[in-house]
Amino acid sequence: MNKKSIQPNTKSTQMRTQTIIIPELEEAMERYHPHKLTWSDKDNAILKRYYCRVPITSLEQILRRNSKTIHDQAIRLGGTRGEPFEAEP
């Protein structure tokens, strides 16, 4: 009995890709900003003035950041977590 070996097709197949653009999604992506990467001087001023003087939930809404990010930035600015900044002269 002769056994035939089965060999895979060696011809390469190329896949074509097509770019599909959906205008509504393109417009949404232009408006989408998942994260603010930098703190503006105005954001920092608000943080220094109101940190631990108003509820953290208020700062979260105003600064559009979560409480951990706000606490971390307060420490970067020289503050202490859970304590207000000293009033500037």
ABEGO torsion letter per residue (X at the ends): XBBBBBBBBABBBBBBBBBBBBAAAAAAAAABBABBABBBAAAAAAAAAABGABBAAAAAAAAGBBAAAAAAAAAAAGBBBGBBBBBBX
